[in-house]
Each structure stands twice: as structure tokens, then as C-alpha cells.
């Protein structure tokens, strides 16, 4: 196949452009790692974002961006980056690492049930990962504690409702007593026999 000079020039330009973008991504990734090691996770995240823009196919930038956002407490954003890593990676070990961090992101959002699912996905791909196994047990304990606290809240709410009903009932009884006393005073001029009959007609107090 004979290539024309123009086609050769276009091919060389395209290759040069790809090399340039790849070099920019590599430089940004290196800077991001330096910032990350120094503890400047904001600057690290910005560098990883630049690397991801320069080369979207580089899974290192996506994964590391998720790490930087996780360190900043941006758990939903970090979760999205890790999910992208898990979906686009073909290596089971890399997928397991991504699912492990997805589980951590769910725990950061106080959602242990979703975290348990992510940790199990990680263990399906890497059953030997003891860190993931430990985090799975931690998430399961957190879920049990949440269920226990929810039960306590329901019980307390019902108890408070019962007390309110009891206090309302007592107020009603007191109002009835005052009303009867007023009627008794108004009728104090009637015969004593009638007054005695009225007292006998008072109903028994309801049980508390």
C-alpha cells in the first residue's frame, strides 16, 4: 500500500497529538500523586481531574480522583469515580479494589446495607482480601446497630404517645370535676336531699 505524503503527515500529526495528551496525563498524574502524599487532597484531586481530561482511558486517574475526593469527605463523588473504575476495568483484582472503595464510600454515607453489597462484590473477585472481609463484618455490625436504634426510637415514640393520651384523659377528668363543682355550688340553695342524690350520681373514676 502506497501512502501519499499528505496522509503520512496527518498520521504523524495524529500520533503526535495522542502522545502529547498521554504525556500531559502522565505529568498531571505524577503531580497528583505528589500532592496526595503531602496530604493536599484538594490539589491532588485537581491534578487527577486534569489527567482524566487529558486521557479518559487511563483508569489510574479515575481511581485516584476517587481516592482524593474520599479524603475530602466527598463520599458520593468518590463513589461515582470508583464505580466507573469497576465498570471499565477488565482486571478482577482492580475491580475488587474499586468495589472495596465503593463499600467504604457507602459507609461514609452511613449506608451499611449498600456497603455490604459492595464488599461482597469485591470478595467475589478477590476472596483472599482480608481487609475487605474485615470491613464487611464492620458494616454488618453497623447495620445491626441501626436496626436496634430504630426499634428503640419506635418504642420511645409509642411510650410518649401513651403518656400524652393519659395526661389528656386526666385533664378531661379534672374539667368534669370542676364543672360538677360549679353545678353543685349553683344548686346549693336546693334541698339537702336533692344535693345528696346528686353526690350519689357521680360516676366512678376511670382507671389510670
Backbone bond lengths (Angstrom), bond angles and torsions (degrees), N, CA, C in turn:
res aa  C-N    CA-C-N  psi(-1)  N-CA   C-N-CA  omega(-1)  CA-C   N-CA-C  phi
1 X - - - 1.475 - - 1.528 109.66 -
2 X 1.311 116.18 124.50 1.455 121.61 -178.51 1.522 109.73 -95.18
3 X 1.326 115.67 125.71 1.460 120.78 -178.02 1.516 110.25 -97.39
4 X 1.299 116.61 135.17 1.457 121.47 176.51 1.522 109.55 -76.06
5 X 1.316 117.97 152.07 1.477 120.15 -179.82 1.519 113.38 -56.58
6 X 1.357 117.31 -37.76 1.459 120.19 -179.43 1.515 111.01 -64.51
7 X 1.340 117.08 -42.90 1.466 120.78 179.86 1.525 110.34 -64.84
8 X 1.309 115.91 -38.92 1.471 119.53 178.85 1.520 110.83 -63.33
9 X 1.320 116.45 -41.28 1.458 120.22 178.67 1.537 111.91 -63.81
10 X 1.338 116.48 -42.10 1.468 120.53 178.48 1.525 110.86 -63.89
11 X 1.337 116.23 -41.19 1.461 120.38 179.83 1.518 111.13 -64.00
12 X 1.333 115.80 -43.15 1.463 119.62 178.54 1.531 111.19 -64.81
13 X 1.332 116.16 -38.89 1.473 119.72 179.04 1.522 111.22 -65.06
14 X 1.348 115.80 -40.04 1.470 120.07 179.52 1.519 110.83 -65.32
15 X 1.322 115.80 -43.54 1.468 119.45 178.98 1.526 110.80 -63.88
16 X 1.340 114.52 -39.49 1.459 118.47 178.83 1.518 112.14 -65.05
17 X 1.330 116.26 -37.76 1.472 120.35 178.77 1.521 110.71 -65.29
18 X 1.339 116.08 -43.98 1.467 119.65 179.16 1.519 111.02 -62.40
19 X 1.344 115.47 -41.53 1.463 119.64 179.29 1.519 110.30 -63.88
20 X 1.331 116.30 -39.14 1.456 120.77 179.89 1.525 111.27 -64.40
21 X 1.338 117.38 -44.60 1.466 120.98 178.44 1.529 110.98 -64.45
22 X 1.330 116.13 -41.17 1.459 119.99 179.58 1.523 110.89 -64.27
23 X 1.339 116.78 -38.28 1.462 120.58 178.59 1.518 111.40 -67.64
24 X 1.346 116.17 -40.30 1.467 120.12 176.87 1.525 110.76 -61.99
25 X 1.336 115.63 -42.83 1.470 119.86 179.46 1.522 110.55 -63.27
26 X 1.336 116.43 -40.73 1.465 120.45 -179.60 1.526 111.03 -65.97
27 X 1.327 116.43 -42.21 1.470 120.13 179.01 1.538 111.06 -64.45
28 X 1.329 116.01 -43.68 1.469 119.96 179.37 1.528 111.08 -65.15
29 X 1.317 116.00 -37.96 1.470 120.25 178.60 1.521 110.73 -64.95
30 X 1.325 116.04 -40.17 1.468 120.58 178.95 1.530 110.45 -65.14
31 X 1.316 116.94 -42.75 1.465 120.13 177.42 1.528 111.24 -63.26
32 X 1.333 115.00 -41.54 1.460 118.76 178.77 1.517 112.34 -60.46
33 X 1.316 116.73 -40.57 1.469 120.40 178.54 1.526 111.18 -65.02
34 X 1.330 116.55 -37.01 1.467 119.86 178.38 1.529 110.56 -65.71
35 X 1.325 116.23 -45.76 1.467 119.93 177.70 1.527 111.02 -62.01
36 X 1.319 116.02 -39.65 1.465 120.44 -177.78 1.530 110.22 -63.73
37 X 1.330 116.56 -43.88 1.469 120.42 -180.00 1.528 111.65 -64.60
38 X 1.339 116.54 -30.61 1.466 120.52 178.59 1.528 112.18 -80.27
39 X 1.339 117.04 -9.62 1.454 120.70 179.61 1.513 114.21 91.36
40 X 1.334 117.27 5.59 1.470 121.27 177.85 1.530 107.83 -90.75
41 X 1.318 115.87 82.20 1.460 120.64 -172.87 1.528 112.79 -74.72
42 X 1.334 116.95 -23.96 1.467 119.54 176.92 1.528 109.71 -67.49
43 X 1.348 116.16 -50.46 1.465 120.29 178.58 1.522 111.03 -64.23
44 X 1.315 116.18 -36.70 1.463 119.75 177.83 1.525 110.79 -62.61
45 X 1.325 116.05 -42.96 1.460 119.65 179.04 1.521 111.98 -62.73
46 X 1.339 116.65 -38.94 1.460 120.15 178.51 1.530 111.13 -65.35
47 X 1.327 116.76 -40.18 1.466 120.49 178.76 1.526 111.12 -67.07
48 X 1.323 116.39 -41.09 1.470 119.70 178.54 1.532 110.71 -65.26
49 X 1.334 116.09 -34.87 1.458 119.98 177.49 1.527 110.70 -65.06
50 X 1.322 116.54 -39.65 1.462 120.65 176.45 1.534 110.70 -63.84
51 X 1.333 115.91 -42.12 1.459 119.51 178.71 1.522 111.16 -64.65
52 X 1.321 116.22 -38.01 1.469 120.60 179.74 1.524 111.06 -67.61
53 X 1.337 116.51 -36.25 1.466 120.73 178.22 1.529 111.03 -69.45
54 X 1.341 115.82 -39.96 1.466 119.86 -179.28 1.520 112.05 -69.19
55 X 1.322 116.32 -36.56 1.471 119.64 -179.25 1.536 108.76 -142.97
56 X 1.336 117.39 87.91 1.475 120.42 -177.52 1.532 113.35 -64.05
57 X 1.317 117.96 -18.08 1.462 120.14 -178.71 1.524 112.90 -82.93
58 X 1.317 117.55 -7.85 1.462 121.05 -179.95 1.529 108.98 -82.77
59 X 1.316 115.51 107.19 1.462 120.27 -176.77 1.516 112.82 -70.19
60 X 1.325 117.61 -19.43 1.466 120.08 179.16 1.524 110.91 -63.78
61 X 1.341 116.09 -41.56 1.468 119.45 -179.80 1.526 110.92 -65.00
62 X 1.330 116.67 -41.28 1.470 120.39 179.93 1.518 111.19 -63.80
63 X 1.330 116.11 -47.03 1.458 121.23 -178.26 1.533 110.65 -64.56
64 X 1.339 116.06 -46.19 1.463 120.03 -178.13 1.526 112.19 -67.46
65 X 1.348 116.58 -32.94 1.457 119.38 175.08 1.522 110.23 -62.44
66 X 1.326 116.83 -40.63 1.458 120.30 175.54 1.513 112.05 -61.04
67 X 1.342 117.00 -40.32 1.466 120.67 177.56 1.525 111.43 -62.11
68 X 1.340 116.07 -44.90 1.469 119.86 -178.67 1.527 111.11 -64.27
69 X 1.324 116.98 -40.55 1.463 120.27 179.17 1.530 110.81 -69.18
70 X 1.312 116.83 -34.97 1.468 120.17 176.87 1.529 110.44 -62.44
71 X 1.342 116.32 -42.31 1.461 120.65 179.76 1.523 111.76 -64.50
72 X 1.335 117.42 -25.45 1.459 121.41 177.88 1.526 112.53 -86.45
73 X 1.331 116.83 -0.18 1.461 120.46 -178.10 1.508 113.98 81.73
74 X 1.328 117.26 11.53 1.473 121.29 177.85 1.526 108.34 -89.32
75 X 1.318 115.85 72.92 1.463 120.51 -171.54 1.527 113.87 -67.48
76 X 1.336 120.31 -41.92 1.474 118.60 177.69 1.527 112.65 -63.03
77 X 1.359 116.53 -40.73 1.458 120.00 179.26 1.533 111.00 -65.92
78 X 1.345 115.79 -42.47 1.461 120.00 178.14 1.525 110.89 -62.08
79 X 1.317 115.78 -41.35 1.458 120.46 179.43 1.527 111.21 -58.45
80 X 1.329 117.32 -41.05 1.468 120.84 -179.75 1.523 111.23 -63.54
81 X 1.333 117.23 -39.90 1.467 120.24 178.83 1.530 111.11 -66.28
82 X 1.316 116.54 -41.47 1.466 119.82 179.68 1.530 111.26 -67.61
83 X 1.315 116.24 -35.76 1.462 119.71 177.29 1.529 110.76 -64.76
84 X 1.343 116.48 -38.99 1.462 119.84 175.59 1.525 110.85 -62.45
85 X 1.319 116.06 -40.80 1.468 120.01 178.73 1.525 111.28 -63.30
86 X 1.331 116.24 -42.79 1.460 120.09 -179.20 1.526 111.66 -66.19
87 X 1.331 116.71 -37.81 1.463 120.35 -177.39 1.527 112.22 -73.56
88 X 1.312 116.50 -38.35 1.462 119.96 -172.23 1.524 113.60 -91.60
89 X 1.312 116.96 -17.22 1.460 119.60 179.62 1.533 110.66 -80.55
90 X 1.316 115.32 144.65 1.470 120.78 178.50 1.523 111.92 -106.22
91 X 1.305 116.20 -7.14 1.468 121.33 -179.46 1.530 109.31 -88.01
92 X 1.339 119.27 120.71 1.479 120.82 -179.21 1.521 113.12 -58.18
93 X 1.325 117.69 -35.11 1.469 120.06 -179.83 1.527 110.18 -67.45
94 X 1.336 117.03 -42.77 1.459 120.47 177.29 1.521 110.97 -65.49
95 X 1.322 116.83 -38.05 1.468 120.35 176.26 1.521 110.64 -62.83
96 X 1.333 116.38 -40.71 1.467 120.01 179.00 1.527 110.84 -62.72
97 X 1.331 117.06 -41.21 1.472 120.42 177.71 1.529 110.44 -61.95
98 X 1.334 116.21 -42.16 1.465 119.97 -179.92 1.526 110.99 -64.80
99 X 1.335 117.41 -44.41 1.465 120.02 179.91 1.524 111.59 -66.69
100 X 1.325 116.46 -32.94 1.464 119.90 175.42 1.526 109.81 -59.28
101 X 1.334 116.15 -45.94 1.465 119.94 -179.44 1.529 112.44 -73.08
102 X 1.326 116.79 -28.09 1.469 119.20 173.03 1.530 109.39 -62.17
103 X 1.324 115.53 -42.99 1.462 119.70 176.97 1.516 112.13 -60.60
104 X 1.341 116.50 -42.60 1.466 119.97 177.63 1.528 111.46 -62.56
105 X 1.337 116.13 -38.30 1.475 119.75 179.13 1.525 110.84 -65.25
106 X 1.331 117.10 -39.52 1.470 120.16 177.11 1.533 110.36 -65.12
107 X 1.331 116.90 -39.26 1.469 118.98 177.81 1.524 110.49 -63.30
108 X 1.339 116.87 -38.50 1.454 120.24 177.19 1.513 112.16 -60.70
109 X 1.324 116.96 -27.20 1.476 122.18 177.95 1.527 111.99 -92.39
110 X 1.343 117.15 9.21 1.472 123.01 178.91 1.534 111.52 61.63
111 X 1.329 116.34 39.90 1.459 121.53 178.59 1.528 109.45 -124.72
112 X 1.341 115.81 76.56 1.465 119.15 -174.80 1.520 114.06 -66.00
113 X 1.331 117.67 -28.16 1.463 119.76 -178.54 1.533 110.42 -63.40
114 X 1.342 117.43 -43.73 1.458 121.17 177.08 1.519 111.16 -69.06
115 X 1.343 115.89 -35.45 1.464 120.08 178.45 1.528 110.98 -63.14
116 X 1.320 116.52 -39.68 1.472 120.77 178.78 1.523 110.40 -59.79
117 X 1.321 117.31 -42.82 1.468 120.94 178.87 1.528 111.12 -61.20
118 X 1.346 116.13 -43.22 1.463 120.31 -179.08 1.530 111.09 -66.07
119 X 1.332 117.31 -42.46 1.464 119.98 178.93 1.535 111.55 -63.73
120 X 1.298 116.42 -36.92 1.468 119.16 177.63 1.528 111.43 -66.63
121 X 1.343 116.30 -36.85 1.466 119.60 175.06 1.524 110.50 -62.72
122 X 1.323 116.28 -39.75 1.466 120.44 178.43 1.525 111.24 -64.44
123 X 1.328 116.54 -41.82 1.466 119.85 -178.82 1.527 112.12 -71.01
124 X 1.314 118.37 -26.48 1.465 120.28 175.32 1.530 110.53 -64.69
125 X 1.326 115.65 -32.31 1.467 119.95 -178.49 1.523 112.47 -90.93
126 X 1.323 116.50 -25.45 1.469 120.77 179.04 1.526 109.01 -145.33
127 X 1.331 117.77 82.26 1.476 121.01 -176.58 1.522 113.84 -65.47
128 X 1.321 118.06 -14.04 1.467 121.01 -176.54 1.526 112.93 -88.35
129 X 1.314 117.88 -0.85 1.468 121.40 -175.96 1.526 109.59 -78.82
130 X 1.319 116.29 102.87 1.465 120.91 -177.84 1.532 111.88 -74.11
131 X 1.331 117.12 -28.97 1.468 119.06 177.73 1.527 110.89 -63.24
132 X 1.329 115.63 -42.75 1.463 119.68 178.23 1.522 110.63 -65.49
133 X 1.326 116.19 -38.56 1.468 119.99 179.22 1.528 110.66 -64.08
134 X 1.313 115.70 -39.75 1.469 119.72 177.98 1.529 110.27 -64.83
135 X 1.344 116.77 -45.47 1.464 120.53 -179.74 1.528 111.92 -63.89
136 X 1.328 115.92 -33.60 1.465 120.46 176.94 1.526 110.29 -62.36
137 X 1.332 116.80 -45.98 1.462 120.26 178.09 1.524 111.17 -63.71
138 X 1.323 116.44 -37.88 1.473 120.61 177.93 1.525 110.61 -62.94
139 X 1.330 116.82 -44.87 1.469 121.00 179.90 1.528 110.81 -64.26
140 X 1.321 117.47 -37.02 1.460 120.83 178.81 1.524 111.15 -65.57
141 X 1.341 116.72 -39.28 1.474 119.96 176.43 1.527 110.78 -65.75
142 X 1.335 116.51 -40.28 1.460 120.03 178.42 1.521 111.13 -62.02
143 X 1.331 116.51 -40.77 1.462 120.49 179.15 1.521 110.80 -63.74
144 X 1.330 117.66 -41.04 1.464 120.87 177.57 1.523 111.32 -63.33
145 X 1.329 117.03 -39.94 1.464 120.30 178.64 1.520 111.54 -65.03
146 X 1.327 116.57 -38.37 1.465 119.80 177.43 1.517 111.15 -63.86
147 X 1.323 117.20 -42.73 1.465 120.10 177.93 1.522 110.92 -62.51
148 X 1.345 116.81 -41.04 1.465 120.47 179.80 1.521 111.08 -64.35
149 X 1.341 117.03 -42.87 1.468 119.84 -179.75 1.520 111.11 -66.83
150 X 1.326 117.87 -34.91 1.467 120.91 177.92 1.514 111.04 -64.83
151 X 1.326 116.70 -39.88 1.466 119.80 177.53 1.528 110.26 -63.07
152 X 1.335 117.17 -42.70 1.466 121.16 -179.80 1.517 110.76 -61.59
153 X 1.339 116.83 -42.26 1.462 120.52 179.93 1.518 110.85 -63.24
154 X 1.348 116.80 -41.58 1.468 119.25 179.34 1.524 110.74 -63.11
155 X 1.343 117.33 -43.18 1.458 121.22 -178.96 1.526 109.97 -63.21
156 X 1.322 117.57 -44.31 1.462 121.20 -179.55 1.519 111.20 -63.92
157 X 1.303 116.36 -39.31 1.462 120.15 179.55 1.518 110.79 -62.92
158 X 1.323 116.30 -43.44 1.461 119.67 178.87 1.519 111.25 -64.61
159 X 1.325 116.68 -39.58 1.456 120.41 179.48 1.521 110.87 -62.68
160 X 1.350 115.94 -42.78 1.459 119.24 178.91 1.524 111.73 -63.86
161 X 1.314 116.16 -39.47 1.460 120.19 178.50 1.519 110.47 -62.30
162 X 1.329 116.80 -41.69 1.461 121.27 179.28 1.520 110.58 -62.79
163 X 1.338 116.08 -40.37 1.463 119.09 -179.70 1.515 110.85 -65.64
164 X 1.311 115.80 -39.71 1.462 118.93 178.79 1.510 111.46 -62.90
165 X 1.332 114.94 -42.67 1.462 117.94 178.85 1.522 111.01 -62.99
166 X 1.353 116.12 -40.62 1.466 120.36 179.61 1.519 110.73 -64.04
167 X 1.341 116.71 -43.32 1.468 119.29 -179.47 1.529 111.20 -66.41
168 X 1.325 116.82 -38.54 1.473 119.83 176.19 1.518 111.06 -61.72
169 X 1.318 114.94 -38.32 1.461 119.57 179.83 1.523 111.04 -65.43
170 X 1.350 114.92 -39.94 1.458 118.71 179.27 1.520 111.36 -65.93
171 X 1.346 116.40 -40.00 1.457 119.46 177.81 1.525 111.27 -60.95
172 X 1.342 115.15 -41.44 1.457 119.27 -179.93 1.525 111.05 -62.56
173 X 1.342 115.94 -39.97 1.466 119.92 179.53 1.523 110.53 -64.48
174 X 1.360 115.13 -41.79 1.463 118.89 179.89 1.522 111.33 -64.24
175 X 1.348 115.64 -41.15 1.464 118.80 178.45 1.525 111.05 -61.85
176 X 1.328 115.29 -41.38 1.472 119.03 178.36 1.525 111.38 -62.11
177 X 1.344 116.17 -39.71 1.465 119.63 -179.90 1.530 110.22 -64.89
178 X 1.356 116.06 -45.24 1.468 118.71 179.66 1.522 111.08 -61.22
179 X 1.358 114.34 -40.99 1.462 118.23 -179.95 1.513 110.90 -62.14
180 X 1.334 116.06 -41.43 1.463 119.15 -179.95 1.520 111.73 -67.92
181 X 1.354 116.16 -34.76 1.461 119.11 178.31 1.519 111.18 -65.54
182 X 1.362 115.10 -41.19 1.466 118.19 178.05 1.522 110.87 -60.87
183 X 1.343 115.06 -44.57 1.460 118.48 179.68 1.517 110.67 -62.44
184 X 1.325 116.29 -37.38 1.457 120.04 -179.91 1.521 110.73 -65.54
185 X 1.365 116.61 -41.59 1.474 119.32 178.87 1.533 110.99 -64.75
186 X 1.345 115.49 -39.83 1.464 119.18 -178.71 1.528 111.70 -66.18
187 X 1.304 115.27 -26.87 1.462 118.96 -177.65 1.531 112.33 -104.26
188 X 1.327 114.65 15.77 1.476 118.04 -177.96 1.527 112.37 -64.57
189 X 1.326 116.70 -18.32 1.455 119.82 -179.75 1.523 112.60 -83.47
190 X 1.318 117.38 -5.18 1.464 119.93 178.52 1.518 109.82 -78.34
191 X 1.313 116.14 179.15 1.471 120.87 -176.41 1.516 110.24 -67.72
192 X 1.321 115.67 149.78 1.461 121.43 -179.91 1.518 111.04 -61.60
193 X 1.324 118.12 -34.24 1.460 120.42 -179.24 1.527 110.38 -63.69
194 X 1.317 115.44 -40.83 1.463 119.03 178.60 1.516 109.86 -64.33
195 X 1.347 118.00 -40.09 1.450 120.88 -179.62 1.511 110.73 -63.96
196 X 1.271 119.45 -39.28 1.466 122.92 178.11 1.516 110.46 -64.42
197 X 1.308 116.53 -42.18 1.463 119.54 178.20 1.528 111.56 -61.61
198 X 1.327 116.05 -37.47 1.459 119.48 179.48 1.521 109.87 -63.96
199 X 1.321 117.19 -41.86 1.457 119.91 179.47 1.514 111.33 -63.25
200 X 1.300 117.30 -39.07 1.463 119.39 178.89 1.528 111.80 -67.76
201 X 1.329 116.10 -24.18 1.454 119.02 -178.01 1.527 113.42 -80.50
202 X 1.345 119.41 -6.36 1.473 121.36 -179.35 1.526 109.79 -66.27
203 X 1.299 118.24 127.41 1.483 120.04 -178.67 1.517 111.39 -70.73
204 X 1.322 116.31 161.90 1.452 121.88 177.87 1.548 110.69 -68.22
205 X 1.313 116.38 153.04 1.446 121.03 179.32 1.545 110.06 -70.67
206 X 1.263 117.19 134.79 1.469 118.06 176.51 1.517 110.87 -67.03
207 X 1.321 116.24 146.92 1.467 120.32 -179.25 1.518 109.95 -68.21
208 X 1.313 117.14 145.20 1.463 122.14 -178.56 1.549 110.27 -80.07
